[in-house]
Amino acid sequence: MNQTRTFLILAWLMVAVLLWMEWNKEQAAPPPAAPTTTAAAPTDTAAVPAAPTATAPATVPDAPAVPQAPGASAETRAAPAASSAVEVETDVLRLMVDGGSVVRAELLGYPRSREPGSPPVVLFDNDPARYYAAQSGWVSTGGAAPNHQQGFVPATGERRFALAPGQDELVVPFVWQGPDGVTIRRSYVLTRGHYAVTVRDEVVNAGDAAWQGFPYRQLLRGTPDVKRGMTNPESFSLTGATWFGDGQGYLRRWFTDYEDGPVNATDSNTWIAFVQHHFFSAWLPDADGAARNAIALDTDTSSGAPRYLIREMAAAPVVVAPGQQATSSARLWVGPKLVEQIQAQQVPGLERVVDYSRFSAMAWLGEGLFWVLEKLHRLFGNWGWAIVGLVVLVKILLFPLATAQYKSMAKMRKFQPRMQQLKERYGDDKQKFQVAMMELYKKEKINPAGGCLPVLLQMPIFFALYWVLLESVELRHAPWMGWIQDLTARDPWFILPVLNIAVMWATQKLSPMTGMDPMQQRIMQMMPVVFGVMMVFFPAGLVLYWVTNGGLGLLQQWYMLKKYADAPPAKA
């Protein structure tokens, strides 16, 4: 198998994968909501499960249903109540918190674009058109309890909290006073440089009777505005829900697949998340995360456009006797998919939110390749040169296999004149030509498929690298040099795609086209242009990878041809 065929196989595979993914998303897209003749009351959120009755056992069913949301006015949905909302700011986050919900989150270190003065990325959003919030509260068995809509109020008169210079931790307090002497003190704890916010509830029972309640945490958002297109990285990154439990492992569902039906499961050591290209939000367990939780997914359509819900709720109640207190806490992640900080959370399975692949083996390969890429970035201080260094390392690793491939190609090129003579001798009798050519291969010990195995072994690495470069937020808006100031955007001057065409054309000239008819040869001659034009729309980091890989392959092929095909064989 020659190098031109290798490029052709890779091109066909890439186009096939992109077309399949795009078709799959189109097939999974939910039908538009049918118009109704009566106006439904707008809703703010999906409600938590109804509290069990007094005669029910003090446990939560394994699969709690998700009932309809309580009604709320448009003003309530647009912004939290002025009496309860506070603004919180650290060096990396600016949040709006109303006690039960984080209703807005700006990522201060991540502008929406590279334009000067570009506003930061907004993850949670209280705009009804882009609604997205993290919510938490309690359900009590027979008594009163605060939920994410009402109950918690600021514990102090402050309406703005900011991390001061030299301060590493910021605590934002809220409180709920129950009618039976039960108090829940809620604290949002933020740390400098971190995107994980600890949400801690301290339940104090000063009443005369035991109190018990189930803590719940959930994420709710409207349909995200995703830029579609076969060459847009955002189109292929998972936009949907992911969740994990010790028993069920890591699971995921695109928002467009929510119509497949609700999910209800009970598991231990759980976490839930909504992910998108480069960013995600998640409720993560605290140190005592081995407790069992019920996980539910559902869709709320009562407000018109669908809103997607994922929730976890304690499967066993927190029981607080009179005069006693208890604590329930979790971490809310709101931020980018930073691999190092995600690993620092020490939460099983959380690294999978960096979606290198839906297949475990490819995901592990992607994680390994990113680990190498990150080490090279520390060495070079530039993600572009780290990509170049990664290609060099991969080439060194696969050098023996590539050598076998190019050696086979060189031998085929060396005997190309004799193969042409056989073709002229047998004319249109393809069967005799094939028999004579196979006899020549056998006599000269040529393996025409000698390059297939190296190509097949390299393909997983190629595709894993493709997803690593698409998914890694560390490369977002990262410059390389000169005209490439954003490796995740396309080359503004199309220099890299033109170089890619040149490299493919030169590679093709060195590659034998033995046994091909004129039509096949013309198709091969068009491949550099076709593949190069396709690369015009890809992120510059990906094209840099292809150009570097192709350039090094061209040099290796040229060397092998000089070594093994320097003297033409005698005529037949």
QUITAHU-V701889 format. One record per residue. N is the residue number from 1. OMEGA is omega in whole degrees, -180 to 180 (NA if undefined). NEAR is the number of other C-alpha atoms within 12 Angstrom. D_LAST is the distance of its C-alpha to the last C-alpha in Angstrom with 1 decimal. Layout:
n=N omega=OMEGA near=NEAR d_last=D_LAST
n=N omega=OMEGA near=NEAR d_last=D_LAST
//
This chain:
n=1 omega=-177 near=35 d_last=23.5
n=2 omega=-174 near=39 d_last=23.3
n=3 omega=178 near=44 d_last=26.4
n=4 omega=178 near=40 d_last=26.9
n=5 omega=177 near=32 d_last=27.1
n=6 omega=178 near=33 d_last=29.5
n=7 omega=-179 near=37 d_last=31.7
n=8 omega=179 near=28 d_last=31.6
n=9 omega=180 near=22 d_last=32.7
n=10 omega=179 near=24 d_last=35.5
n=11 omega=180 near=29 d_last=36.7
n=12 omega=180 near=19 d_last=36.8
n=13 omega=-179 near=20 d_last=38.6
n=14 omega=179 near=25 d_last=41.1
n=15 omega=180 near=20 d_last=41.9
n=16 omega=180 near=17 d_last=42.3
n=17 omega=-180 near=19 d_last=44.6
n=18 omega=179 near=26 d_last=46.7
n=19 omega=-180 near=19 d_last=47.0
n=20 omega=-179 near=17 d_last=48.0
n=21 omega=179 near=23 d_last=50.6
n=22 omega=179 near=24 d_last=52.1
n=23 omega=-179 near=18 d_last=52.2
n=24 omega=179 near=18 d_last=53.8
n=25 omega=179 near=26 d_last=56.5
n=26 omega=-180 near=18 d_last=57.2
n=27 omega=-177 near=13 d_last=57.6
n=28 omega=-176 near=18 d_last=59.9
n=29 omega=-178 near=19 d_last=62.1
n=30 omega=178 near=21 d_last=65.7
n=31 omega=179 near=15 d_last=67.3
n=32 omega=-178 near=12 d_last=69.9
n=33 omega=180 near=15 d_last=73.4
n=34 omega=179 near=13 d_last=75.5
n=35 omega=180 near=14 d_last=78.6
n=36 omega=-179 near=11 d_last=81.9
n=37 omega=178 near=6 d_last=85.2
n=38 omega=-177 near=10 d_last=87.2
n=39 omega=178 near=10 d_last=86.8
n=40 omega=178 near=19 d_last=85.8
n=41 omega=179 near=18 d_last=87.3
n=42 omega=-178 near=27 d_last=84.9
n=43 omega=179 near=31 d_last=84.0
n=44 omega=-176 near=42 d_last=83.3
n=45 omega=171 near=47 d_last=81.6
n=46 omega=-174 near=43 d_last=80.9
n=47 omega=174 near=39 d_last=83.8
n=48 omega=180 near=44 d_last=83.8
n=49 omega=177 near=35 d_last=84.7
n=50 omega=-179 near=25 d_last=88.3
n=51 omega=177 near=31 d_last=90.3
n=52 omega=178 near=23 d_last=91.1
n=53 omega=-177 near=16 d_last=94.6
n=54 omega=-179 near=13 d_last=97.3
n=55 omega=-179 near=10 d_last=96.9
n=56 omega=176 near=12 d_last=93.2
n=57 omega=-176 near=14 d_last=91.7
n=58 omega=175 near=24 d_last=91.0
n=59 omega=178 near=29 d_last=87.2
n=60 omega=177 near=35 d_last=84.6
n=61 omega=-179 near=27 d_last=82.6
n=62 omega=-177 near=22 d_last=79.0
n=63 omega=-178 near=24 d_last=77.9
n=64 omega=179 near=31 d_last=80.4
n=65 omega=178 near=30 d_last=80.2
n=66 omega=-178 near=31 d_last=80.0
n=67 omega=179 near=22 d_last=82.9
n=68 omega=-179 near=25 d_last=83.5
n=69 omega=174 near=28 d_last=84.1
n=70 omega=180 near=27 d_last=87.7
n=71 omega=177 near=20 d_last=88.5
n=72 omega=-179 near=25 d_last=88.6
n=73 omega=178 near=19 d_last=89.4
n=74 omega=180 near=18 d_last=86.9
n=75 omega=179 near=17 d_last=88.7
n=76 omega=-180 near=24 d_last=88.2
n=77 omega=-175 near=28 d_last=84.5
n=78 omega=-177 near=24 d_last=84.1
n=79 omega=177 near=30 d_last=85.6
n=80 omega=-180 near=34 d_last=87.3
n=81 omega=-177 near=27 d_last=91.1
n=82 omega=-178 near=18 d_last=92.4
n=83 omega=-175 near=20 d_last=94.7
n=84 omega=-175 near=33 d_last=91.8
n=85 omega=174 near=36 d_last=88.8
n=86 omega=177 near=36 d_last=88.1
n=87 omega=-177 near=29 d_last=85.4
n=88 omega=-178 near=35 d_last=83.5
n=89 omega=171 near=35 d_last=81.3
n=90 omega=179 near=35 d_last=79.4
n=91 omega=-177 near=27 d_last=76.8
n=92 omega=-175 near=29 d_last=74.0
n=93 omega=166 near=38 d_last=75.9
n=94 omega=-174 near=35 d_last=78.5
n=95 omega=166 near=40 d_last=79.9
n=96 omega=-173 near=36 d_last=82.6
n=97 omega=178 near=45 d_last=84.2
n=98 omega=178 near=44 d_last=87.0
n=99 omega=180 near=45 d_last=87.6
n=100 omega=-175 near=46 d_last=85.8
n=101 omega=164 near=45 d_last=82.7
n=102 omega=-169 near=44 d_last=80.5
n=103 omega=176 near=45 d_last=80.3
n=104 omega=179 near=37 d_last=78.4
n=105 omega=176 near=40 d_last=76.0
n=106 omega=-180 near=33 d_last=74.5
n=107 omega=-168 near=33 d_last=71.8
n=108 omega=-179 near=27 d_last=73.0
n=109 omega=-175 near=27 d_last=69.8
n=110 omega=176 near=32 d_last=67.5
n=111 omega=-179 near=21 d_last=68.0
n=112 omega=179 near=20 d_last=66.7
n=113 omega=179 near=19 d_last=64.7
n=114 omega=-180 near=21 d_last=64.0
n=115 omega=178 near=13 d_last=66.5
n=116 omega=180 near=9 d_last=69.5
n=117 omega=180 near=11 d_last=72.4
n=118 omega=180 near=14 d_last=70.4
n=119 omega=-179 near=16 d_last=72.6
n=120 omega=174 near=23 d_last=71.5
n=121 omega=175 near=27 d_last=69.6
n=122 omega=179 near=33 d_last=72.2
n=123 omega=172 near=43 d_last=71.3
n=124 omega=-174 near=40 d_last=74.6
n=125 omega=179 near=33 d_last=76.2
n=126 omega=172 near=36 d_last=79.7
n=127 omega=-178 near=24 d_last=78.8
n=128 omega=-179 near=34 d_last=79.1
n=129 omega=-179 near=21 d_last=75.9
n=130 omega=-170 near=26 d_last=73.9
n=131 omega=-179 near=35 d_last=76.0
n=132 omega=-176 near=40 d_last=74.7
n=133 omega=171 near=51 d_last=77.0
n=134 omega=-172 near=49 d_last=77.4
n=135 omega=177 near=44 d_last=80.5
n=136 omega=-180 near=48 d_last=82.4
n=137 omega=-177 near=44 d_last=85.8
n=138 omega=169 near=41 d_last=87.7
n=139 omega=-178 near=36 d_last=88.8
n=140 omega=178 near=35 d_last=92.0
n=141 omega=175 near=29 d_last=93.2
n=142 omega=180 near=22 d_last=96.6
n=143 omega=179 near=24 d_last=97.4
n=144 omega=179 near=26 d_last=96.5
n=145 omega=178 near=37 d_last=93.3
n=146 omega=174 near=37 d_last=91.5
n=147 omega=-175 near=36 d_last=88.3
n=148 omega=-178 near=39 d_last=85.8
n=149 omega=-176 near=38 d_last=88.0
n=150 omega=177 near=32 d_last=91.4
n=151 omega=-178 near=32 d_last=93.3
n=152 omega=177 near=37 d_last=91.9
n=153 omega=179 near=36 d_last=93.6
n=154 omega=-178 near=34 d_last=93.3
n=155 omega=179 near=27 d_last=95.3
n=156 omega=179 near=20 d_last=96.3
n=157 omega=-178 near=15 d_last=97.2
n=158 omega=178 near=18 d_last=94.1
n=159 omega=178 near=25 d_last=91.6
n=160 omega=178 near=24 d_last=89.0
n=161 omega=-180 near=28 d_last=87.4
n=162 omega=178 near=29 d_last=85.2
n=163 omega=-178 near=25 d_last=83.6
n=164 omega=176 near=16 d_last=85.5
n=165 omega=-179 near=11 d_last=84.0
n=166 omega=179 near=12 d_last=83.9
n=167 omega=-177 near=15 d_last=84.3
n=168 omega=-177 near=17 d_last=81.5
n=169 omega=-179 near=24 d_last=82.8
n=170 omega=-179 near=28 d_last=84.5
n=171 omega=180 near=30 d_last=86.6
n=172 omega=-173 near=40 d_last=87.6
n=173 omega=170 near=36 d_last=90.4
n=174 omega=-179 near=36 d_last=91.4
n=175 omega=172 near=32 d_last=94.0
n=176 omega=179 near=35 d_last=95.1
n=177 omega=179 near=27 d_last=98.7
n=178 omega=-178 near=23 d_last=99.2
n=179 omega=-175 near=19 d_last=102.5
n=180 omega=177 near=21 d_last=103.0
n=181 omega=179 near=26 d_last=102.7
n=182 omega=179 near=35 d_last=98.9
n=183 omega=174 near=34 d_last=97.1
n=184 omega=178 near=42 d_last=93.4
n=185 omega=-179 near=36 d_last=92.5
n=186 omega=178 near=40 d_last=89.0
n=187 omega=169 near=34 d_last=87.2
n=188 omega=-176 near=40 d_last=84.0
n=189 omega=-179 near=32 d_last=82.7
n=190 omega=-177 near=35 d_last=80.1
n=191 omega=-180 near=28 d_last=78.5
n=192 omega=175 near=23 d_last=77.3
n=193 omega=-175 near=23 d_last=73.6
n=194 omega=-180 near=32 d_last=73.1
n=195 omega=177 near=40 d_last=72.4
n=196 omega=-179 near=36 d_last=73.9
n=197 omega=177 near=42 d_last=77.5
n=198 omega=176 near=32 d_last=79.7
n=199 omega=-172 near=39 d_last=82.0
n=200 omega=177 near=34 d_last=84.8
n=201 omega=176 near=37 d_last=87.7
n=202 omega=-178 near=27 d_last=90.8
n=203 omega=180 near=39 d_last=93.1
n=204 omega=-178 near=32 d_last=96.7
n=205 omega=176 near=31 d_last=99.1
n=206 omega=-179 near=22 d_last=102.7
n=207 omega=-176 near=22 d_last=104.0
n=208 omega=-178 near=16 d_last=105.7
n=209 omega=179 near=19 d_last=102.9
n=210 omega=178 near=27 d_last=99.4
n=211 omega=176 near=37 d_last=96.7
n=212 omega=-178 near=34 d_last=93.2
n=213 omega=-180 near=40 d_last=90.3
n=214 omega=175 near=43 d_last=86.6
n=215 omega=176 near=46 d_last=84.6
n=216 omega=177 near=47 d_last=81.8
n=217 omega=-176 near=47 d_last=79.2
n=218 omega=175 near=48 d_last=77.0
n=219 omega=-179 near=51 d_last=74.8
n=220 omega=177 near=50 d_last=75.2
n=221 omega=173 near=44 d_last=73.3
n=222 omega=-180 near=36 d_last=72.8
n=223 omega=-178 near=30 d_last=69.4
n=224 omega=177 near=32 d_last=67.5
n=225 omega=-177 near=17 d_last=66.1
n=226 omega=177 near=22 d_last=62.4
n=227 omega=-177 near=16 d_last=60.0
n=228 omega=178 near=20 d_last=57.4
n=229 omega=-176 near=20 d_last=53.9
n=230 omega=-178 near=26 d_last=50.3
n=231 omega=179 near=30 d_last=49.9
n=232 omega=-178 near=24 d_last=53.4
n=233 omega=-179 near=37 d_last=53.5
n=234 omega=-177 near=32 d_last=57.1
n=235 omega=-173 near=29 d_last=55.8
n=236 omega=176 near=35 d_last=53.8
n=237 omega=-179 near=39 d_last=56.2
n=238 omega=173 near=37 d_last=58.5
n=239 omega=-175 near=39 d_last=61.8
n=240 omega=-176 near=39 d_last=64.1
n=241 omega=170 near=42 d_last=65.9
n=242 omega=178 near=43 d_last=64.8
n=243 omega=-173 near=49 d_last=66.9
n=244 omega=171 near=41 d_last=66.8
n=245 omega=-178 near=32 d_last=68.8
n=246 omega=-177 near=23 d_last=68.5
n=247 omega=-174 near=18 d_last=68.1
n=248 omega=-180 near=20 d_last=66.0
n=249 omega=-177 near=23 d_last=63.8
n=250 omega=180 near=29 d_last=62.4
n=251 omega=-177 near=31 d_last=62.6
n=252 omega=177 near=34 d_last=62.0
n=253 omega=174 near=34 d_last=62.7
n=254 omega=175 near=32 d_last=62.0
n=255 omega=180 near=36 d_last=65.1
n=256 omega=179 near=30 d_last=63.5
n=257 omega=179 near=27 d_last=63.4
n=258 omega=180 near=31 d_last=67.1
n=259 omega=177 near=24 d_last=67.8
n=260 omega=176 near=16 d_last=66.3
n=261 omega=-180 near=19 d_last=69.8
n=262 omega=174 near=24 d_last=71.9
n=263 omega=177 near=30 d_last=70.9
n=264 omega=-178 near=24 d_last=73.6
n=265 omega=176 near=33 d_last=73.0
n=266 omega=-176 near=32 d_last=74.9
n=267 omega=179 near=31 d_last=73.2
n=268 omega=178 near=29 d_last=73.9
n=269 omega=-173 near=36 d_last=72.7
n=270 omega=165 near=44 d_last=71.8
n=271 omega=-180 near=54 d_last=70.9
n=272 omega=-176 near=50 d_last=70.3
n=273 omega=164 near=52 d_last=68.6
n=274 omega=-177 near=50 d_last=67.6
n=275 omega=175 near=40 d_last=64.3
n=276 omega=-179 near=40 d_last=62.6
n=277 omega=174 near=36 d_last=60.0
n=278 omega=-174 near=40 d_last=60.9
n=279 omega=176 near=39 d_last=64.5
n=280 omega=172 near=44 d_last=66.5
n=281 omega=-176 near=47 d_last=69.9
n=282 omega=166 near=47 d_last=70.8
n=283 omega=-176 near=46 d_last=73.8
n=284 omega=179 near=42 d_last=73.0
n=285 omega=173 near=41 d_last=75.1
n=286 omega=-175 near=26 d_last=77.3
n=287 omega=-179 near=19 d_last=77.7
n=288 omega=-173 near=17 d_last=79.1
n=289 omega=180 near=26 d_last=76.3
n=290 omega=180 near=22 d_last=76.0
n=291 omega=-178 near=28 d_last=78.7
n=292 omega=179 near=32 d_last=77.8
n=293 omega=172 near=40 d_last=77.4
n=294 omega=-179 near=42 d_last=77.0
n=295 omega=-180 near=46 d_last=74.2
n=296 omega=171 near=45 d_last=74.4
n=297 omega=176 near=44 d_last=72.2
n=298 omega=180 near=38 d_last=73.6
n=299 omega=176 near=39 d_last=73.8
n=300 omega=-179 near=33 d_last=77.1
n=301 omega=-175 near=31 d_last=77.2
n=302 omega=179 near=29 d_last=80.9
n=303 omega=-180 near=33 d_last=80.7
n=304 omega=177 near=24 d_last=78.2
n=305 omega=-178 near=26 d_last=74.9
n=306 omega=170 near=34 d_last=73.6
n=307 omega=-173 near=37 d_last=74.2
n=308 omega=-175 near=43 d_last=72.2
n=309 omega=165 near=46 d_last=73.9
n=310 omega=-174 near=51 d_last=72.9
n=311 omega=168 near=49 d_last=75.7
n=312 omega=-178 near=52 d_last=76.5
n=313 omega=-178 near=48 d_last=80.0
n=314 omega=179 near=47 d_last=81.5
n=315 omega=177 near=30 d_last=81.6
n=316 omega=-175 near=27 d_last=84.9
n=317 omega=168 near=31 d_last=87.8
n=318 omega=-177 near=34 d_last=89.0
n=319 omega=-178 near=27 d_last=92.6
n=320 omega=180 near=29 d_last=95.2
n=321 omega=177 near=21 d_last=98.6
n=322 omega=-180 near=21 d_last=101.8
n=323 omega=-179 near=19 d_last=102.0
n=324 omega=176 near=23 d_last=98.3
n=325 omega=-180 near=25 d_last=95.2
n=326 omega=-177 near=27 d_last=91.4
n=327 omega=172 near=27 d_last=88.3
n=328 omega=-177 near=37 d_last=85.2
n=329 omega=177 near=33 d_last=82.4
n=330 omega=177 near=42 d_last=78.8
n=331 omega=176 near=37 d_last=76.4
n=332 omega=175 near=38 d_last=75.4
n=333 omega=175 near=45 d_last=72.1
n=334 omega=-176 near=46 d_last=71.8
n=335 omega=-177 near=41 d_last=69.1
n=336 omega=178 near=41 d_last=65.4
n=337 omega=179 near=36 d_last=62.7
n=338 omega=-172 near=33 d_last=62.9
n=339 omega=-176 near=33 d_last=61.0
n=340 omega=-180 near=23 d_last=63.1
n=341 omega=177 near=22 d_last=66.5
n=342 omega=178 near=29 d_last=65.4
n=343 omega=-179 near=20 d_last=64.5
n=344 omega=179 near=15 d_last=67.8
n=345 omega=179 near=29 d_last=69.6
n=346 omega=178 near=19 d_last=68.5
n=347 omega=-178 near=33 d_last=68.4
n=348 omega=175 near=27 d_last=66.0
n=349 omega=-174 near=31 d_last=63.2
n=350 omega=179 near=39 d_last=64.3
n=351 omega=-179 near=33 d_last=61.1
n=352 omega=176 near=39 d_last=59.5
n=353 omega=170 near=48 d_last=61.3
n=354 omega=-161 near=42 d_last=58.5
n=355 omega=177 near=47 d_last=56.3
n=356 omega=177 near=39 d_last=52.7
n=357 omega=174 near=29 d_last=51.9
n=358 omega=180 near=25 d_last=53.7
n=359 omega=-173 near=18 d_last=51.6
n=360 omega=-177 near=19 d_last=52.9
n=361 omega=179 near=16 d_last=49.6
n=362 omega=178 near=25 d_last=48.5
n=363 omega=178 near=29 d_last=52.0
n=364 omega=178 near=26 d_last=51.9
n=365 omega=178 near=27 d_last=48.5
n=366 omega=178 near=35 d_last=50.0
n=367 omega=178 near=32 d_last=53.1
n=368 omega=179 near=22 d_last=51.0
n=369 omega=178 near=33 d_last=49.0
n=370 omega=178 near=37 d_last=52.2
n=371 omega=178 near=22 d_last=53.8
n=372 omega=-179 near=26 d_last=51.0
n=373 omega=-180 near=35 d_last=51.3
n=374 omega=177 near=31 d_last=55.1
n=375 omega=178 near=21 d_last=54.8
n=376 omega=177 near=24 d_last=52.4
n=377 omega=176 near=24 d_last=55.0
n=378 omega=-180 near=16 d_last=57.6
n=379 omega=-175 near=17 d_last=55.5
n=380 omega=-177 near=18 d_last=54.5
n=381 omega=-177 near=19 d_last=57.5
n=382 omega=-177 near=28 d_last=55.3
n=383 omega=177 near=40 d_last=53.6
n=384 omega=178 near=40 d_last=50.9
n=385 omega=175 near=30 d_last=49.8
n=386 omega=177 near=35 d_last=50.3
n=387 omega=178 near=42 d_last=47.6
n=388 omega=180 near=31 d_last=45.3
n=389 omega=178 near=30 d_last=46.1
n=390 omega=178 near=36 d_last=45.6
n=391 omega=179 near=36 d_last=42.1
n=392 omega=-180 near=26 d_last=41.3
n=393 omega=178 near=21 d_last=42.8
n=394 omega=178 near=30 d_last=40.8
n=395 omega=178 near=29 d_last=37.6
n=396 omega=-179 near=18 d_last=38.5
n=397 omega=-177 near=17 d_last=39.3
n=398 omega=-176 near=26 d_last=36.0
n=399 omega=-180 near=25 d_last=33.9
n=400 omega=-180 near=19 d_last=32.3
n=401 omega=179 near=24 d_last=31.3
n=402 omega=178 near=36 d_last=30.1
n=403 omega=177 near=30 d_last=28.1
n=404 omega=180 near=29 d_last=26.2
n=405 omega=-177 near=38 d_last=25.6
n=406 omega=177 near=44 d_last=24.4
n=407 omega=177 near=37 d_last=22.2
n=408 omega=178 near=37 d_last=20.4
n=409 omega=-179 near=44 d_last=20.2
n=410 omega=178 near=39 d_last=18.8
n=411 omega=178 near=40 d_last=16.0
n=412 omega=178 near=41 d_last=15.2
n=413 omega=-179 near=37 d_last=15.5
n=414 omega=-178 near=33 d_last=13.2
n=415 omega=-180 near=35 d_last=10.2
n=416 omega=177 near=30 d_last=11.6
n=417 omega=179 near=24 d_last=9.3
n=418 omega=177 near=27 d_last=6.3
n=419 omega=178 near=33 d_last=9.3
n=420 omega=177 near=26 d_last=10.5
n=421 omega=178 near=21 d_last=7.7
n=422 omega=180 near=29 d_last=8.6
n=423 omega=178 near=25 d_last=12.1
n=424 omega=-177 near=17 d_last=12.1
n=425 omega=-174 near=17 d_last=10.8
n=426 omega=174 near=18 d_last=13.6
n=427 omega=-176 near=15 d_last=16.1
n=428 omega=179 near=13 d_last=19.3
n=429 omega=-174 near=14 d_last=18.6
n=430 omega=-179 near=18 d_last=18.7
n=431 omega=178 near=14 d_last=19.2
n=432 omega=179 near=17 d_last=16.0
n=433 omega=-180 near=24 d_last=14.1
n=434 omega=179 near=21 d_last=16.1
n=435 omega=-180 near=17 d_last=15.5
n=436 omega=-179 near=25 d_last=11.6
n=437 omega=178 near=32 d_last=12.1
n=438 omega=176 near=20 d_last=14.7
n=439 omega=177 near=17 d_last=12.7
n=440 omega=178 near=24 d_last=10.2
n=441 omega=-177 near=24 d_last=13.5
n=442 omega=-178 near=13 d_last=15.0
n=443 omega=-176 near=12 d_last=12.5
n=444 omega=179 near=18 d_last=12.5
n=445 omega=177 near=18 d_last=16.2
n=446 omega=177 near=27 d_last=16.3
n=447 omega=-177 near=27 d_last=19.5
n=448 omega=178 near=31 d_last=19.4
n=449 omega=-176 near=24 d_last=23.2
n=450 omega=-179 near=27 d_last=23.8
n=451 omega=-175 near=31 d_last=25.8
n=452 omega=-177 near=25 d_last=28.0
n=453 omega=177 near=22 d_last=30.5
n=454 omega=-180 near=29 d_last=31.3
n=455 omega=-179 near=31 d_last=31.9
n=456 omega=179 near=23 d_last=34.1
n=457 omega=-180 near=20 d_last=36.1
n=458 omega=-174 near=27 d_last=36.6
n=459 omega=177 near=25 d_last=37.9
n=460 omega=179 near=27 d_last=41.4
n=461 omega=179 near=33 d_last=41.8
n=462 omega=-177 near=33 d_last=40.9
n=463 omega=176 near=30 d_last=43.3
n=464 omega=177 near=31 d_last=46.0
n=465 omega=178 near=39 d_last=45.9
n=466 omega=-179 near=40 d_last=46.1
n=467 omega=178 near=37 d_last=49.4
n=468 omega=-179 near=42 d_last=50.7
n=469 omega=177 near=45 d_last=50.4
n=470 omega=-166 near=39 d_last=52.0
n=471 omega=-170 near=43 d_last=54.9
n=472 omega=179 near=41 d_last=56.0
n=473 omega=179 near=36 d_last=59.3
n=474 omega=-180 near=33 d_last=58.9
n=475 omega=-178 near=37 d_last=56.3
n=476 omega=-180 near=36 d_last=58.6
n=477 omega=-179 near=29 d_last=59.4
n=478 omega=179 near=30 d_last=57.8
n=479 omega=171 near=28 d_last=56.5
n=480 omega=176 near=28 d_last=53.3
n=481 omega=173 near=18 d_last=53.6
n=482 omega=-174 near=13 d_last=54.3
n=483 omega=180 near=17 d_last=53.8
n=484 omega=180 near=28 d_last=53.2
n=485 omega=177 near=27 d_last=56.7
n=486 omega=-178 near=30 d_last=56.1
n=487 omega=179 near=38 d_last=53.1
n=488 omega=175 near=40 d_last=54.1
n=489 omega=-179 near=35 d_last=54.2
n=490 omega=-180 near=30 d_last=51.4
n=491 omega=-176 near=30 d_last=50.3
n=492 omega=-179 near=21 d_last=53.0
n=493 omega=177 near=17 d_last=50.7
n=494 omega=-179 near=25 d_last=47.4
n=495 omega=-180 near=23 d_last=45.8
n=496 omega=176 near=35 d_last=44.2
n=497 omega=178 near=36 d_last=42.7
n=498 omega=176 near=27 d_last=41.2
n=499 omega=179 near=30 d_last=39.8
n=500 omega=177 near=37 d_last=38.3
n=501 omega=-179 near=32 d_last=36.6
n=502 omega=-180 near=24 d_last=35.3
n=503 omega=179 near=33 d_last=33.9
n=504 omega=179 near=40 d_last=32.2
n=505 omega=179 near=28 d_last=30.7
n=506 omega=178 near=24 d_last=29.4
n=507 omega=180 near=37 d_last=28.1
n=508 omega=180 near=34 d_last=26.3
n=509 omega=179 near=23 d_last=24.6
n=510 omega=-174 near=30 d_last=23.1
n=511 omega=178 near=38 d_last=22.1
n=512 omega=176 near=33 d_last=18.7
n=513 omega=-176 near=34 d_last=19.3
n=514 omega=175 near=32 d_last=16.2
n=515 omega=-180 near=30 d_last=17.0
n=516 omega=174 near=22 d_last=20.2
n=517 omega=-177 near=16 d_last=21.4
n=518 omega=180 near=12 d_last=23.3
n=519 omega=178 near=12 d_last=26.6
n=520 omega=179 near=17 d_last=25.6
n=521 omega=178 near=20 d_last=24.3
n=522 omega=177 near=15 d_last=27.7
n=523 omega=178 near=20 d_last=29.6
n=524 omega=-179 near=32 d_last=27.9
n=525 omega=178 near=27 d_last=28.7
n=526 omega=-174 near=21 d_last=32.3
n=527 omega=179 near=33 d_last=32.7
n=528 omega=-180 near=33 d_last=33.8
n=529 omega=-179 near=27 d_last=36.6
n=530 omega=-178 near=24 d_last=37.7
n=531 omega=179 near=37 d_last=37.8
n=532 omega=178 near=29 d_last=39.4
n=533 omega=178 near=24 d_last=42.1
n=534 omega=-179 near=28 d_last=42.9
n=535 omega=180 near=36 d_last=43.4
n=536 omega=-173 near=30 d_last=46.0
n=537 omega=-178 near=26 d_last=48.5
n=538 omega=175 near=34 d_last=47.9
n=539 omega=-176 near=39 d_last=50.1
n=540 omega=179 near=44 d_last=49.1
n=541 omega=178 near=47 d_last=48.8
n=542 omega=180 near=42 d_last=46.1
n=543 omega=176 near=41 d_last=44.2
n=544 omega=177 near=43 d_last=44.6
n=545 omega=-178 near=39 d_last=43.1
n=546 omega=-180 near=40 d_last=40.0
n=547 omega=180 near=32 d_last=39.6
n=548 omega=179 near=33 d_last=40.0
n=549 omega=179 near=36 d_last=37.7
n=550 omega=179 near=36 d_last=35.0
n=551 omega=178 near=29 d_last=35.4
n=552 omega=176 near=28 d_last=35.1
n=553 omega=177 near=36 d_last=32.0
n=554 omega=178 near=31 d_last=30.5
n=555 omega=-180 near=23 d_last=31.2
n=556 omega=179 near=31 d_last=29.9
n=557 omega=178 near=38 d_last=26.6
n=558 omega=180 near=28 d_last=26.3
n=559 omega=-178 near=20 d_last=26.9
n=560 omega=177 near=29 d_last=24.4
n=561 omega=177 near=30 d_last=21.6
n=562 omega=-175 near=21 d_last=22.7
n=563 omega=-172 near=19 d_last=22.7
n=564 omega=-177 near=24 d_last=19.5
n=565 omega=-176 near=26 d_last=17.2
n=566 omega=-178 near=16 d_last=18.3
n=567 omega=180 near=15 d_last=15.1
n=568 omega=180 near=19 d_last=11.8
n=569 omega=178 near=18 d_last=8.8
n=570 omega=180 near=12 d_last=6.5
n=571 omega=180 near=13 d_last=3.8
n=572 omega=NA near=15 d_last=0.0
//
